[in-house]
């Protein structure tokens, strides 16, 4: 599955990333690294269903 961000979400990501890189110099890529990981998880096919 492909996960796409809407234009507004993309702008939010860019703004958050700019802030993160300025405020977290010890781990400047951490925000995008975690976002990419989350998007990969969302894109994975589901092999089970939720019950409840």
PDB file as gemmi writes it, atoms N, CA and C in Angstrom:
CRYST1    1.000    1.000    1.000  90.00  90.00  90.00 P 1                      
ATOM      1  N   UNK A   1       0.847  -1.172   0.000  1.00  0.00           N  
ATOM      2  CA  UNK A   1       0.000   0.000   0.000  1.00  0.00           C  
ATOM      3  C   UNK A   1       0.894   1.237   0.000  1.00  0.00           C  
ATOM      4  N   UNK A   2       0.460   2.233  -0.695  1.00  0.00           N  
ATOM      5  CA  UNK A   2       1.170   3.500  -0.737  1.00  0.00           C  
ATOM      6  C   UNK A   2       0.534   4.471   0.261  1.00  0.00           C  
ATOM      7  N   UNK A   3       1.356   5.123   1.039  1.00  0.00           N  
ATOM      8  CA  UNK A   3       0.870   6.134   1.984  1.00  0.00           C  
ATOM      9  C   UNK A   3       1.325   7.481   1.454  1.00  0.00           C  
ATOM     10  N   UNK A   4       0.378   8.360   1.236  1.00  0.00           N  
ATOM     11  CA  UNK A   4       0.700   9.717   0.767  1.00  0.00           C  
ATOM     12  C   UNK A   4       0.225  10.733   1.798  1.00  0.00           C  
ATOM     13  N   UNK A   5       0.941  11.825   1.853  1.00  0.00           N  
ATOM     14  CA  UNK A   5       0.548  12.916   2.735  1.00  0.00           C  
ATOM     15  C   UNK A   5      -0.163  13.989   1.930  1.00  0.00           C  
ATOM     16  N   UNK A   6      -1.212  14.529   2.501  1.00  0.00           N  
ATOM     17  CA  UNK A   6      -1.867  15.684   1.885  1.00  0.00           C  
ATOM     18  C   UNK A   6      -0.922  16.879   1.948  1.00  0.00           C  
ATOM     19  N   UNK A   7      -1.187  17.869   1.128  1.00  0.00           N  
ATOM     20  CA  UNK A   7      -0.314  19.051   1.063  1.00  0.00           C  
ATOM     21  C   UNK A   7      -0.155  19.706   2.428  1.00  0.00           C  
ATOM     22  N   UNK A   8      -1.239  19.823   3.181  1.00  0.00           N  
ATOM     23  CA  UNK A   8      -1.165  20.448   4.507  1.00  0.00           C  
ATOM     24  C   UNK A   8      -0.283  19.623   5.436  1.00  0.00           C  
ATOM     25  N   UNK A   9      -0.434  18.302   5.395  1.00  0.00           N  
ATOM     26  CA  UNK A   9       0.385  17.432   6.232  1.00  0.00           C  
ATOM     27  C   UNK A   9       1.856  17.549   5.844  1.00  0.00           C  
ATOM     28  N   UNK A  10       2.123  17.631   4.558  1.00  0.00           N  
ATOM     29  CA  UNK A  10       3.506  17.780   4.097  1.00  0.00           C  
ATOM     30  C   UNK A  10       4.111  19.086   4.609  1.00  0.00           C  
ATOM     31  N   UNK A  11       3.319  20.159   4.578  1.00  0.00           N  
ATOM     32  CA  UNK A  11       3.805  21.438   5.116  1.00  0.00           C  
ATOM     33  C   UNK A  11       4.082  21.321   6.619  1.00  0.00           C  
ATOM     34  N   UNK A  12       3.204  20.622   7.331  1.00  0.00           N  
ATOM     35  CA  UNK A  12       3.410  20.417   8.765  1.00  0.00           C  
ATOM     36  C   UNK A  12       4.687  19.626   9.023  1.00  0.00           C  
ATOM     37  N   UNK A  13       4.919  18.595   8.223  1.00  0.00           N  
ATOM     38  CA  UNK A  13       6.138  17.800   8.359  1.00  0.00           C  
ATOM     39  C   UNK A  13       7.360  18.680   8.133  1.00  0.00           C  
ATOM     40  N   UNK A  14       7.330  19.477   7.096  1.00  0.00           N  
ATOM     41  CA  UNK A  14       8.464  20.347   6.802  1.00  0.00           C  
ATOM     42  C   UNK A  14       8.722  21.336   7.942  1.00  0.00           C  
ATOM     43  N   UNK A  15       7.657  21.940   8.461  1.00  0.00           N  
ATOM     44  CA  UNK A  15       7.811  22.882   9.570  1.00  0.00           C  
ATOM     45  C   UNK A  15       8.322  22.207  10.831  1.00  0.00           C  
ATOM     46  N   UNK A  16       7.794  21.035  11.118  1.00  0.00           N  
ATOM     47  CA  UNK A  16       8.244  20.296  12.297  1.00  0.00           C  
ATOM     48  C   UNK A  16       9.693  19.872  12.137  1.00  0.00           C  
ATOM     49  N   UNK A  17      10.046  19.426  10.949  1.00  0.00           N  
ATOM     50  CA  UNK A  17      11.427  19.029  10.711  1.00  0.00           C  
ATOM     51  C   UNK A  17      12.381  20.216  10.864  1.00  0.00           C  
ATOM     52  N   UNK A  18      12.005  21.372  10.349  1.00  0.00           N  
ATOM     53  CA  UNK A  18      12.839  22.570  10.511  1.00  0.00           C  
ATOM     54  C   UNK A  18      13.047  22.880  11.991  1.00  0.00           C  
ATOM     55  N   UNK A  19      11.943  22.840  12.751  1.00  0.00           N  
ATOM     56  CA  UNK A  19      12.030  23.097  14.188  1.00  0.00           C  
ATOM     57  C   UNK A  19      12.920  22.056  14.853  1.00  0.00           C  
ATOM     58  N   UNK A  20      12.681  20.787  14.530  1.00  0.00           N  
ATOM     59  CA  UNK A  20      13.430  19.705  15.158  1.00  0.00           C  
ATOM     60  C   UNK A  20      14.936  19.873  14.929  1.00  0.00           C  
ATOM     61  N   UNK A  21      15.319  20.127  13.698  1.00  0.00           N  
ATOM     62  CA  UNK A  21      16.747  20.244  13.372  1.00  0.00           C  
ATOM     63  C   UNK A  21      17.387  21.417  14.116  1.00  0.00           C  
ATOM     64  N   UNK A  22      16.632  22.491  14.318  1.00  0.00           N  
ATOM     65  CA  UNK A  22      17.164  23.651  15.031  1.00  0.00           C  
ATOM     66  C   UNK A  22      17.244  23.412  16.536  1.00  0.00           C  
ATOM     67  N   UNK A  23      16.259  22.710  17.087  1.00  0.00           N  
ATOM     68  CA  UNK A  23      16.153  22.548  18.534  1.00  0.00           C  
ATOM     69  C   UNK A  23      16.773  21.261  19.068  1.00  0.00           C  
ATOM     70  N   UNK A  24      17.052  20.304  18.207  1.00  0.00           N  
ATOM     71  CA  UNK A  24      17.588  19.005  18.630  1.00  0.00           C  
ATOM     72  C   UNK A  24      18.872  18.672  17.860  1.00  0.00           C  
ATOM     73  N   UNK A  25      19.921  19.479  18.048  1.00  0.00           N  
ATOM     74  CA  UNK A  25      21.147  19.269  17.273  1.00  0.00           C  
ATOM     75  C   UNK A  25      21.820  17.923  17.552  1.00  0.00           C  
ATOM     76  N   UNK A  26      21.521  17.304  18.671  1.00  0.00           N  
ATOM     77  CA  UNK A  26      22.122  16.014  18.980  1.00  0.00           C  
ATOM     78  C   UNK A  26      21.544  14.868  18.169  1.00  0.00           C  
ATOM     79  N   UNK A  27      20.362  15.078  17.607  1.00  0.00           N  
ATOM     80  CA  UNK A  27      19.703  14.034  16.809  1.00  0.00           C  
ATOM     81  C   UNK A  27      18.889  14.692  15.699  1.00  0.00           C  
ATOM     82  N   UNK A  28      19.563  15.404  14.797  1.00  0.00           N  
ATOM     83  CA  UNK A  28      18.833  16.203  13.810  1.00  0.00           C  
ATOM     84  C   UNK A  28      17.967  15.405  12.846  1.00  0.00           C  
ATOM     85  N   UNK A  29      18.267  14.156  12.628  1.00  0.00           N  
ATOM     86  CA  UNK A  29      17.460  13.379  11.679  1.00  0.00           C  
ATOM     87  C   UNK A  29      16.408  12.508  12.358  1.00  0.00           C  
ATOM     88  N   UNK A  30      16.324  12.553  13.673  1.00  0.00           N  
ATOM     89  CA  UNK A  30      15.437  11.645  14.408  1.00  0.00           C  
ATOM     90  C   UNK A  30      13.966  11.802  14.008  1.00  0.00           C  
ATOM     91  N   UNK A  31      13.499  13.020  13.818  1.00  0.00           N  
ATOM     92  CA  UNK A  31      12.087  13.218  13.464  1.00  0.00           C  
ATOM     93  C   UNK A  31      11.755  12.536  12.140  1.00  0.00           C  
ATOM     94  N   UNK A  32      12.550  12.809  11.107  1.00  0.00           N  
ATOM     95  CA  UNK A  32      12.274  12.199   9.807  1.00  0.00           C  
ATOM     96  C   UNK A  32      12.507  10.690   9.825  1.00  0.00           C  
ATOM     97  N   UNK A  33      13.491  10.242  10.582  1.00  0.00           N  
ATOM     98  CA  UNK A  33      13.722   8.800  10.699  1.00  0.00           C  
ATOM     99  C   UNK A  33      12.486   8.106  11.267  1.00  0.00           C  
ATOM    100  N   UNK A  34      11.930   8.664  12.331  1.00  0.00           N  
ATOM    101  CA  UNK A  34      10.749   8.060  12.955  1.00  0.00           C  
ATOM    102  C   UNK A  34       9.507   8.186  12.071  1.00  0.00           C  
ATOM    103  N   UNK A  35       9.371   9.310  11.386  1.00  0.00           N  
ATOM    104  CA  UNK A  35       8.241   9.472  10.472  1.00  0.00           C  
ATOM    105  C   UNK A  35       8.313   8.438   9.353  1.00  0.00           C  
ATOM    106  N   UNK A  36       9.487   8.258   8.780  1.00  0.00           N  
ATOM    107  CA  UNK A  36       9.650   7.266   7.714  1.00  0.00           C  
ATOM    108  C   UNK A  36       9.340   5.865   8.222  1.00  0.00           C  
ATOM    109  N   UNK A  37       9.759   5.563   9.437  1.00  0.00           N  
ATOM    110  CA  UNK A  37       9.464   4.249  10.028  1.00  0.00           C  
ATOM    111  C   UNK A  37       7.951   4.074  10.193  1.00  0.00           C  
ATOM    112  N   UNK A  38       7.282   5.086  10.696  1.00  0.00           N  
ATOM    113  CA  UNK A  38       5.832   5.008  10.877  1.00  0.00           C  
ATOM    114  C   UNK A  38       5.110   4.847   9.542  1.00  0.00           C  
ATOM    115  N   UNK A  39       5.544   5.578   8.527  1.00  0.00           N  
ATOM    116  CA  UNK A  39       4.907   5.468   7.212  1.00  0.00           C  
ATOM    117  C   UNK A  39       5.120   4.082   6.604  1.00  0.00           C  
ATOM    118  N   UNK A  40       6.302   3.513   6.816  1.00  0.00           N  
ATOM    119  CA  UNK A  40       6.548   2.138   6.332  1.00  0.00           C  
ATOM    120  C   UNK A  40       5.616   1.147   7.025  1.00  0.00           C  
ATOM    121  N   UNK A  41       5.427   1.312   8.337  1.00  0.00           N  
ATOM    122  CA  UNK A  41       4.519   0.424   9.065  1.00  0.00           C  
ATOM    123  C   UNK A  41       3.086   0.562   8.563  1.00  0.00           C  
ATOM    124  N   UNK A  42       2.661   1.784   8.301  1.00  0.00           N  
ATOM    125  CA  UNK A  42       1.308   2.007   7.783  1.00  0.00           C  
ATOM    126  C   UNK A  42       1.123   1.388   6.404  1.00  0.00           C  
ATOM    127  N   UNK A  43       2.190   1.346   5.633  1.00  0.00           N  
ATOM    128  CA  UNK A  43       2.110   0.835   4.266  1.00  0.00           C  
ATOM    129  C   UNK A  43       2.137  -0.693   4.194  1.00  0.00           C  
ATOM    130  N   UNK A  44       2.553  -1.347   5.278  1.00  0.00           N  
ATOM    131  CA  UNK A  44       2.628  -2.804   5.265  1.00  0.00           C  
ATOM    132  C   UNK A  44       1.235  -3.420   5.177  1.00  0.00           C  
ATOM    133  N   UNK A  45       1.125  -4.490   4.389  1.00  0.00           N  
ATOM    134  CA  UNK A  45      -0.166  -5.172   4.340  1.00  0.00           C  
ATOM    135  C   UNK A  45      -0.492  -5.791   5.698  1.00  0.00           C  
ATOM    136  N   UNK A  46      -1.725  -5.740   6.050  1.00  0.00           N  
ATOM    137  CA  UNK A  46      -2.176  -6.304   7.326  1.00  0.00           C  
ATOM    138  C   UNK A  46      -2.441  -7.799   7.137  1.00  0.00           C  
ATOM    139  N   UNK A  47      -1.978  -8.585   8.097  1.00  0.00           N  
ATOM    140  CA  UNK A  47      -2.205 -10.014   8.010  1.00  0.00           C  
ATOM    141  C   UNK A  47      -3.222 -10.502   9.029  1.00  0.00           C  
ATOM    142  N   UNK A  48      -3.713  -9.598   9.849  1.00  0.00           N  
ATOM    143  CA  UNK A  48      -4.729  -9.961  10.823  1.00  0.00           C  
ATOM    144  C   UNK A  48      -5.755  -8.834  10.898  1.00  0.00           C  
ATOM    145  N   UNK A  49      -6.867  -9.123  11.536  1.00  0.00           N  
ATOM    146  CA  UNK A  49      -7.904  -8.117  11.672  1.00  0.00           C  
ATOM    147  C   UNK A  49      -8.152  -7.864  13.152  1.00  0.00           C  
ATOM    148  N   UNK A  50      -8.640  -6.692  13.439  1.00  0.00           N  
ATOM    149  CA  UNK A  50      -9.003  -6.356  14.822  1.00  0.00           C  
ATOM    150  C   UNK A  50     -10.393  -6.907  15.119  1.00  0.00           C  
ATOM    151  N   UNK A  51     -10.548  -7.406  16.295  1.00  0.00           N  
ATOM    152  CA  UNK A  51     -11.848  -7.929  16.725  1.00  0.00           C  
ATOM    153  C   UNK A  51     -12.265  -7.138  17.941  1.00  0.00           C  
ATOM    154  N   UNK A  52     -13.513  -6.718  17.959  1.00  0.00           N  
ATOM    155  CA  UNK A  52     -13.951  -6.036  19.162  1.00  0.00           C  
ATOM    156  C   UNK A  52     -14.858  -4.958  18.912  1.00  0.00           C  
TER     157      UNK A  52                                                      
END                                                                             
